[in-house]
């Protein structure tokens, strides 16, 4: 009888929901250091979340203005693979922003929730740069570059813009945009309510308006929504990234610290530029 009681007690254990936070600009690990969201950076957390025994669902808390289309696709594909293997639902919750690549990640989930004031959408492709050719001319500097291959100097910032270079870039952007659209159609096609031309124009909306357009399924934060669905006694298991110990090589502690601080400042500036696009 005692054995049976302990077995029944074990079965009454509170539901568990692992939570993975996907926060920051999406970029290859080496291009944005510690701040970048890449498959390499987040895969360990995703694997731990989907391996939690008898989890009711996996929650993704997303706060990202986008970034690399490749890393967005890699992370999104990995989420779907792990979800299929574990056979559990994935629920995304947008915080301040889930735009561009951030919305790509959200669409990898089975359901998307947002705050009414979240920034959601921006299903488009952006490239930005600078042209310094007039500056070089003004200061009397010649740009000397020698290439084998006509396209090697495409959109060189120190030379005047060429129509054929812009056309080539726009073709590349259109191809990536088509891939983005195909992903959203596959994941959310039947739920989208807005005009496709408008939805896929690169525009973005508040979470409240995104609900009307079918870009999200509901409004609310993850604790509230999950507690309503699985009960107030649901336990949230926060899957944090493992901290790496600082390693100082032969250059000395002060040199490495200075380099780390400078790198972090540069990464922060890039991250702020991405978030600033959405008024954040």
LUMMILO-20367 format. One record per residue: residue in one letter; x, y, z of N, C-alpha, C in turn. Coordinates in steps of 0.001 Angstrom, whole numbers, plus 500000, padded with zeros to 6 digits. Layout:
N
aXYZXYZXYZ
...
//
This chain:
280
x500834498796500000500000500000500000500871501257500000
x501932501214500852502850502349500915503495502596499570
x503853501501498876504485501625497555503514502262496579
x502234501854496626501215502394495730501002503889496003
x500994504285497292500800505692497651501921506547497093
x503176506070497217504312506842496708504243506945495190
x503740505880494535503615505898493072502587506937492652
x501442506975493359500406507952493046500906509365493324
x501674509529494403502242510837494721503175511301493605
x503967510369493087504902510677492000504142511126490755
x503013510491490499502225510845489320501579512224489460
x501407512681490698500777513980490923501773515126490865
x502981514853490435504020515880490353503557517029489459
x503957518258489819503534519437489069504028519382487624
x503225519900486698503667519953485302504923520821485184
x505809520452484261507062521192484054507103521756482646
x507518523012482540507670523657481229509045524337481178
x509962523830480338511249524501480181511103525793479377
x511910526799479742511855528113479105513239528468478571
x513304528792477272514562529217476640514400530665476188
x515320531518476604515280532923476193516168533119474962
x515576533660473899516313533977472670516321535503472545
x517392536102473032517439537559473145518685538118472473
x518488539129471623519616539797470979519560539736469468
x520593540265468853520708540278467395521129538891466919
x520542538432465823520862537112465279522080537251464368
x523163536610464745524409536745463984525287535539464241
x526153535236463274527130534162463461527949534466464710
x528334533446465441528973533613466760530178534558466686
x531017534379465660532235535170465606531986536623465212
x530846536918464568530627538275464087530006539199465120
x529417538671466174528853539527467216529161538993468610
x530242538237468710530747537792470002529692537203470916
x529722537629472176528839537055473199527389537469473017
x527145538578472321525788539093472218524984538422471107
x525654537801470141524955537273468978524167536005469258
x522972535926468664522171534698468691522541533886467465
x523173532759467656523527531874466550523127530448466921
x523100529562465927522787528161466233523812527600467213
x525084527925466994526144527431467874525905527881469318
x525441529129469480525250529678470830524038529086471536
x522935528872470797521676528500471462521344527006471401
x522031526255470547521684524828470428521796524061471745
x522848524295472568522908523563473852521673523793474724
x521167525032474777519966525319475575518739524637474979
x518620524690473647517471524059472995517468522554473253
x518631521917473135518712520460473341518349520098474774
x518794520915475737518459520641477142516963520817477373
x516373521839476762514944522096476958514096520954476409
x514421520490475219513617519440474593513903518049475163
x514919517937475998515208516631476619514609516510478015
x513925517551478499513285517498479823512168516460479788
x512236515494480669511279514384480682509873514882481016
x508922514439480239507487514702480451507161516203480496
x507933517016479801507614518442479715506307518616478950
x505495519559479371504209519801478719504387520571477410
x505385521422477364505671522235476180507046522852476384
x507598523420475324508816524223475440508438525664475115
x508810526575476002508520527996475809509767528701475279
x509585529516474230510651530375473705510257531818474023
x511101532515474765510864533930475047511772534726474115
x511165535448473182511922536073472096511955537588472249
x513158538127472162513349539579472157514476539863471171
x514129539910469882515158540054468851514666540909467690
x515513541862467243515166542688466084515597542058464767
x516142540844464832516546540159463603518052540120463431
x518470539961462181519894539839461872520107538886460713
x520970537922460891521365537007459827520216536097459377
x519867536111458077518845535181457581519281533722457721
x520580533473457530521085532092457605520941531553459025
x521408532321460017521311531858461400519845531749461846
x518998532653461352517560532564461666517001531236461176
x517340530880459932516846529630459353517421528412460076
x518713528466460414519347527331461105518708527094462474
x518504528173463229517891528035464561516446527559464423
x515698528167463479514305527765463265514182526298462887
x515048525831461986515027524422461569515350523497462736
x516312523906463568516701523058464708515559522963465718
x514849524057465918513683524036466824512661523023466327
x512379523023465018511398522098464454511874520646464561
x513156520395464319513698519035464426513555518500465847
x513956519300466823513889518875468224512449518697468688
x511560519574468217510145519466468593509544518176468044
x509921517813466811509407516580466198509926515355466947
x511214515384467323511798514246468042511154514071469411
x510935515182470116510368515117471476508845514999471451
x508236515354470318506781515306470146506069516150471212
x506551517380471393505885518309472308505715519663471612
x504689520427472013504443521718471375505468522775471777
x505650523743470888506550524873471138505698526140471128
x505840526957472170505053528184472275506009529361472412
x505898530323471491506775531493471501506058532672472149
x506813533450472922506291534662473549507206535829473172
x506635536812472466507394537982472033507421539005473165
x508607539537473445508713540598474453508720541952473738
x509776542745473859509797544071473236509659543984471720
x510392543045471120510389542971469659510659541549469176
x509885541128468179510163539893467438509943540277465978
x510965540875465394510843541421464047511921540849463147
x511627540805461854512561540277460860512970538858461284
x514280538615461490514718537286461908514140536858463237
x513812537836464108513169537513465381511792536923465164
x511078537424464145509764536842463844509926535493463142
x510996535320462377511298534010461775511383532959462882
x512085533287463979512213532349465103510859532090465751
x510074533150465935508753532988466544507878532061465702
x507970532195464381507143531385463482507549529909463494
x508721529597464046509120528194464182508323527501465287
x507666528285466144506840527726467214505464527340466671
x504742526535467434503386526127467048502374527222467333
x502652528041468354501792529167468703502669530362469058
x502152531561468784502884532787469118501981533691469958
x502521534173471081501840535163471900502719536410471977
x502095537549472194502839538801472284502222539690473345
x502982540680473766502434541746474585501700542701473640
x500631543355474084499939544281473187500848545344472576
x501924545718473286502840546755472798504102546190472142
x504207544870472012505361544285471328505426544773469888
x506635544814469326506812545119467904506992543794467173
x506108543545466200506073542232465526506021542433464009
x506724541563463283506617541579461817507929541839461128
x507950542844460251509119543196459434509602542009458607
x508669541421457857509001540278456999509598540835455710
x510881541093455748511579541690454622513077541511454789
x513850542091453863515309541946453861515927543330453711
x516934543619454535517556544942454541519060544826454333
x519604545713453531521055545872453426521351547359453518
x522326547751454324522685549160454453524195549302454460
x524662550397453887526099550639453859526377552119453663
x527657552445453409528065553826453198528868553927451905
x528870555114451308529690555376450123530702556464450435
x531987556134450281533053557076450629533774557629449405
x533264557348448196533993557739446985534177559257446881
x533158560043447261533266561504447175534238562043448220
x534304561391449381535250561795450414536681561592449930
x536949560442449300538294560170448785538693561202447741
x537744561556446897538000562543445850538331563900446466
x537610564244447544537800565545448186539171565645448849
x539639564547449449540931564595450141542089564187449233
x541762563871447959542812563582446992543461562227447156
x542682561205447473543205559842447644542655558951446535
x543538558168445914543114557211444894542890555846445532
x541826555174445092541553553799445540542109552865444479
x543017551972444835543644551057443873543372549622444295
x542533548962443521542173547569443797542296546792442498
x542881545607442560543054544776441369542365543439441598
x541484543051440686540720541819440876540788540931439649
x540580539660439873540337538699438790538890538250438979
x538015538700438082536584538432438249535842539750438327
x534942539995437391534263541286437287533420541623438505
x532885540605439180531945540864440277532629540975441640
x533970540854441678534653540869442968534574542218443671
x534306543276442909534279544599443500532859545131443642
x531890544208443702530485544609443813530251545466445058
x529608546642444847529234547560445927530413547950446815
x531566548155446206532713548643446954532394550045447491
x532500550283448802532078551571449366532972552739448966
x534145552454448377535073553523447999535003553862446512
x534030553281445807533841553587444400532387553967444144
x532114554735443087530725555114442788529840553889442608
x528588554017443043527623552922442924527333552630441456
x527289551346441115527001550945439731525625550288439669
x524887550587438611523527550048438458523509548530438484
x524499547904437841524517546438437777524767545820439154
x525547546524440002525785546035441362524498546089442188
x523755547189442061522502547346442788521497546293442337
x521442546044441015520524545029440476520866543647441019
x522172543355441115522600542051441636522207541903443109
x522398542981443884522030542951445301520524542774445466
x519738543504444666518283543403444768517795542004444402
x518461541360443463518112539984443101518368539042444271
x519506539239444931519845538410446101518834538634447225
x518491539908447465517517540226448513516154539605448207
x515743539669446932514446539106446541514412537607446797
x515527536933446540515611535484446758515462535163448245
x516176535913449095516088535684450540514686536024451050
x514104537100450513512748537499450909511749536393450568
x511901535785449385511023534672448989511136533499449964
x512370533230450432512564532151451408511867532482452729
x511960533746453148511309534210454378509791534039454244
x509250534491453113507803534387452873507364532927452892
x508150532053452237507805530622452185507757530036453594
x508692530444454459508728529959455846507464530393456590
x507077531659456438505902532177457141504621531531456603
x504552531344455290503385530681454694503253529241455190
x504400528555455277504399527165455745503940527074457194
x504451527969458033504182527885459470502824528490459857
x502401529560459130501231530307459594500228530627458495
x500415530075457312499596530434456153498107530492456404
x497548529456457029496095529392457232495616530386458294
x496546530901459115496155531814460192496289533291459811
x496977533571458711497189534955458301495893535558457770
x495557536746458235494292537375457857494482538636457016
x495650539207457030495881540454456306496204540221454842
x496248541311454088496653541272452683498125540853452598
x498408539830451793499769539289451733500794540358451333
x500436541214450399501374542244449940501776543147451100
x500827543497451934501099544337453094501874543569454160
x501458542333454423502105541519455457503578541276455154
x503897541089453869505268540740453489506052541932452946
x505589543142453268506221544353452744507418544813453570
x507646544181454722508677544650455640508104545547456724
x506787545805456676506147546624457710506092545856459029
x505918546594460124505796545955461438504686546625462228
x504172545893463223502978546317463946503132546063465439
x502213546606466219502147546256467648501596544834467773
x501824544234468933501280542898469174499771542862469036
x499116543935469472497652543999469390497186543948467943
x497836544715467067497473544716465647497909543411464976
x499049542858465411499538541596464855498548540467465101
x497816540542466210496783539540466505495669539624465463
x495254540837465121494215541019464093494660540467462741
x495965540565462466496501540137461171496846538645461134
x496751537969462274497072536547462318498552536255462436
x499349537290462697500789537078462879501073536454464242
x500186536689465208500283536037466516498917535439466857
x498916534522467833497698533793468177496995534328469411
x497694535145470196497078535657471411497984536663472081
x497464537305473130498210538296473895498399537791475316
x499585538020475871499842537595477239501284537186477432
x501748537193478705503109536749478998503110535250479290
x504301534660479264504361533198479323503867532629480647
x504117533301481757503672532756483050502146532702483119
x501524533758482659500055533837482688499426532800481751
x499924532741480511499335531842479510499557530374479891
x500775530037480303501094528645480637500348528197481894
x500233529074482896499497528735484115498020528490483803
x497462529273482906496059529098482506495876527757481799
x496863527391480988496737526179480186497050524903480970
x498097524930481788498545523704482456498356523720483971
x497830524814484514497566524867485951498518525793486691
x498027526338487816498822527287488600500067526668489212
x500091525339489320501245524683489945502332524312488940
x502177524772487698503193524501486680504535525078487120
x505578524264486994506928524712487355507681525092486082
x508287526279486104509063526745484960510529526414485188
x511121525745484229512529525378484311513302526284483355
x514006527278483905514733528241483080516026527604482579
x516150527498481274517337526882480665518327527990480325
x519313528169481190520277529255481014521508528777480252
x522154529677479504523412529297478839524494529043479880
x525366528103479591526462527818480522527478528952480453
x527908529394481616528890530479481665530286529934481368
x531014530676480534532383530265480217533354531025481119
x534360530310481618535381530955482431536244531834481541
x536634533009482064537518533887481305538884533237481197
x539461533291480010540773532708479793541734533815479378
x542814533977480121543804535001479796545072534310479317
x545448534598478087546635533977477513547887534739477874
x548872534688476999550170535301477278550160536805477220
x549102537441476704549093538885476557548884539638477858
x548611538952478956548399539625480224546933539917480460
x546566539995481756545174540197482139544663541543481653
x545422542615481823544944543959481475544684544087479981
x545543543506479149545369543581477696544101542862477270
x543855541693477850542661540921477505541400541618477993
x541464542214479200540306542935479710539986544138478839
x541030544877478412540831546047477550540208545631476230
x540713544535475660540179544030474398538732543600474559
x538428542938475693537073542474475958536109543640476101
x536544544694476807535695545873477015535423546571475692
x536468546759474862536303547406473561535376546600472662
x535563545286472681534707544416471873533262544503472311
x533044544556473635531683544622474154531020545949473791
x531791547033473812531257548342473425530822548322471967
x531667547747471104531334547674469678530094546812469447
x530026545672470132528870544787469993527593545470470484
x527718546216471578526557546926472118526061547978471129
x526998548674470471526618549705469498525866549087468321
x526346547937467847525670547240466747524277546801467185
x524201546243468380522912545775468900521925546935469042
x522405548083469563521532549244469723521013549727468371
x521865549668467335521449550104465998520308549237465489
x520378547935465710519310547018465289518001547320466015
x518079547484467340516875547735468132516282549117467818
x517167550080467488516702551441467225515796551529466008
x515913550576465080515039550565463905513560550494464302
x513319549918465456511940549707465905511571550631467061
x512366551711467216512068552697468246512365552213469647
x513261551241469791513555550667471105514983550991471535
//
